Amino acid sequence: MAKERILVVEDEEDILELVRYNLSREGFRITGVTSGEEGLKTARSMLPELVLLDLMLPGVDGLEVCRVLKHDAKTQHIPVVILTAKGEEADIVAGLELGAEDYVTKPFSPRVLVARVRAVLRRRAIEPPGDSAPLTIHELSIHPGRHEIMVAGQPVELTVTEFRLLHMLARRPGWVFTRTQIINGVHGDDYPVSDRSIDVQIVGLRKKLGPCGNYIETVRGVGYRFKE
């Protein structure tokens, strides 16, 4: 069986070849481009199973590429893994807010990169039973299959991360989740994000949900829960 196609958007030729070599060894089919413009064009035409995206690109930068991909109905389902020399929490949060699935910093271990890519593809391929069932809680409606959120009949646009976070809490009202459980549940084990980034995402999510944002409660010293 043919392996998944991965689009690598990286302007440094040596890193592009390193990534191509290591992922090709694992059987993945790699297409490499060196600019954000090329990345957008190629992603739309080839519709890969995953995009590995550098942030520091000439012209259109990686965050803008991610934003465009996640707002295009044709490409929004494609998981994006950000590959960058930046390690600051603000850059990680920015990528997550735009819908990136994972984040790997340079210099990186090829084995870790391969493991992260496999983990993202595995999460996308396996949907837990019952996860696709629509949920309605008072004025809030969540439809996983359509990736749709409605508040009082009006659509609310969420990032992939925000949607998964809200869905995780809403599926088990009253259940308290720690920040670590939320990171693992939304992104997978050993995700390189601090607890503080979850707090930032919760604040943004509450704001977007308006009055329904009050459904997400802070449990001091523990984490968060959805009101019963």
C-alpha positions in Angstrom: 0.0 0.0 0.0 1.3 3.5 -0.9 2.3 5.6 2.0 0.8 9.0 2.7 1.9 12.1 0.7 3.6 14.8 2.7 4.2 18.4 1.4 7.3 20.0 3.0 7.5 23.8 2.8 11.0 24.8 3.8 13.3 27.4 2.3 16.5 26.0 3.7 17.6 23.4 1.1 19.8 21.4 3.5 16.9 21.1 6.0 14.5 20.3 3.2 16.7 17.5 2.0 17.2 16.2 5.6 13.5 16.0 6.1 12.9 14.5 2.6 15.6 11.8 3.3 14.3 10.7 6.7 10.6 10.7 5.8 11.2 9.0 2.5 13.1 6.2 4.3 9.9 5.5 6.2 8.0 5.1 3.0 6.3 8.5 2.9 5.9 10.2 -0.5 7.5 13.7 -0.2 7.0 16.8 -2.3 9.2 19.8 -1.3 8.8 23.5 -2.1 10.8 26.5 -0.8 8.3 29.3 -0.5 4.9 30.0 1.0 3.4 30.9 -2.4 4.5 27.5 -3.8 3.3 25.8 -0.6 -0.3 27.2 -1.0 -0.4 26.4 -4.7 0.9 22.8 -4.3 -1.3 22.1 -1.3 -4.4 23.1 -3.3 -3.4 21.0 -6.3 -2.1 17.8 -4.6 -4.2 17.8 -1.4 -1.5 15.9 0.6 -2.3 13.9 3.7 -0.1 16.3 5.8 1.8 19.6 5.4 5.1 20.1 7.2 5.5 23.9 7.3 8.4 26.2 8.3 7.4 29.5 9.8 10.3 31.6 8.5 9.6 31.7 4.8 10.4 34.4 2.2 7.3 36.3 1.0 4.2 34.7 2.5 5.3 33.4 6.0 4.4 30.1 7.5 1.7 31.4 9.8 -0.1 33.1 6.9 0.2 29.9 4.9 -1.4 28.0 7.8 -4.2 30.6 8.2 -5.0 30.4 4.4 -5.0 26.6 4.4 -7.3 26.3 7.5 -9.8 28.9 6.0 -10.1 27.2 2.7 -12.8 24.5 2.5 -10.7 22.5 0.1 -7.6 22.3 2.4 -8.9 22.9 5.9 -8.9 19.1 6.7 -5.2 18.7 5.9 -3.2 18.5 9.2 -0.3 21.0 9.5 2.8 20.3 11.5 4.9 23.5 12.0 8.7 23.1 11.7 10.7 26.1 12.9 13.7 27.4 14.7 11.4 29.5 16.9 10.7 27.9 20.3 8.9 30.7 22.1 5.6 29.9 23.6 3.9 32.8 21.7 4.8 31.2 18.4 3.6 27.8 19.5 0.3 29.3 20.6 0.0 31.3 17.4 0.4 28.1 15.3 -2.2 26.3 17.4 -4.7 29.1 17.2 -4.5 29.0 13.4 -5.2 25.3 13.5 -1.8 23.6 13.4 -1.8 20.0 14.7 1.7 19.9 16.1 5.0 21.8 16.5 8.6 20.6 16.1 11.5 23.0 16.8 14.9 23.1 15.0 17.3 21.5 15.6 15.3 18.4 15.7 15.8 14.6 16.0 14.8 12.9 12.7 13.3 10.1 14.8 11.2 12.5 16.8 10.0 14.2 13.6 9.0 10.9 12.1 7.2 10.0 15.3 5.3 13.3 15.4 4.2 12.9 11.8 3.0 9.4 12.4 1.1 10.4 15.5 -0.7 13.2 13.7 -1.6 10.9 10.8 -2.8 8.2 13.2 -5.0 10.6 15.1 -6.6 11.7 11.9 -7.2 8.2 10.7 -8.8 6.9 13.9 -11.9 8.6 15.1 -13.2 7.2 18.5 -16.7 5.8 18.5 -19.4 8.3 19.2 -17.2 11.3 18.5 -19.1 12.2 15.4 -22.5 12.5 17.2 -23.9 16.1 17.3 -24.3 17.7 20.7 -26.8 20.3 21.8 -26.5 22.1 25.1 -29.1 24.8 25.5 -28.1 27.5 23.0 -24.9 25.7 22.0 -24.8 23.2 19.1 -21.7 21.2 18.2 -21.6 19.1 15.0 -18.2 17.2 14.7 -19.0 15.8 11.3 -19.4 19.3 9.8 -16.9 20.9 12.2 -19.7 23.4 12.9 -20.5 25.4 16.1 -23.7 27.3 16.5 -24.6 29.7 19.3 -28.2 30.8 19.5 -28.5 29.7 15.8 -25.5 31.7 14.7 -22.3 30.1 13.4 -19.1 30.6 15.4 -15.8 30.1 13.7 -13.2 28.2 15.8 -9.7 26.9 15.0 -9.2 23.1 14.9 -7.6 23.2 18.4 -10.5 25.3 19.9 -13.0 23.0 18.3 -11.4 19.8 19.7 -11.0 21.4 23.1 -14.6 22.5 23.3 -15.8 19.1 22.0 -13.7 17.2 24.6 -15.1 19.2 27.5 -18.7 19.2 26.2 -18.8 15.4 25.7 -18.4 14.8 29.4 -20.2 17.6 31.3 -19.3 17.9 34.9 -16.0 16.0 34.4 -12.9 17.9 35.4 -10.0 17.7 33.0 -6.5 18.8 34.1 -4.5 20.9 31.7 -2.2 17.9 30.9 -5.2 15.8 30.1 -6.5 18.5 27.8 -3.2 18.7 26.0 -3.0 14.9 25.6 -6.6 14.6 24.6 -6.5 17.3 22.0 -3.0 16.9 20.6 -1.6 13.5 21.9 0.9 12.6 24.5 4.2 14.6 25.0 2.9 17.6 23.1 5.5 20.5 23.4 3.1 23.1 24.9 3.0 24.5 28.4 -0.1 24.5 30.7 -0.2 28.3 30.2 -1.1 27.9 26.5 -4.2 26.0 27.5 -5.3 28.9 29.7 -4.8 31.2 26.7 -6.9 29.0 24.4 -9.7 28.8 27.0 -9.8 32.6 27.3 -10.0 32.9 23.5 -12.7 30.1 23.3 -14.9 31.7 25.9 -14.7 35.0 24.1 -15.8 33.5 20.8 -18.7 31.6 22.4 -20.1 34.8 24.0 -22.7 34.0 26.6 -22.1 30.2 26.1 -18.5 30.8 27.2 -19.8 30.6 30.8 -20.4 26.9 30.2 -16.7 26.3 30.6 -15.8 26.5 34.3 -12.4 26.9 35.8 -11.7 24.5 38.7 -9.0 26.3 40.6 -5.8 24.3 41.1 -7.1 21.5 38.9 -8.2 22.4 35.4 -11.5 23.0 33.5 -14.9 21.4 33.1 -18.1 21.9 31.1 -21.2 22.8 33.3 -23.6 19.9 33.8 
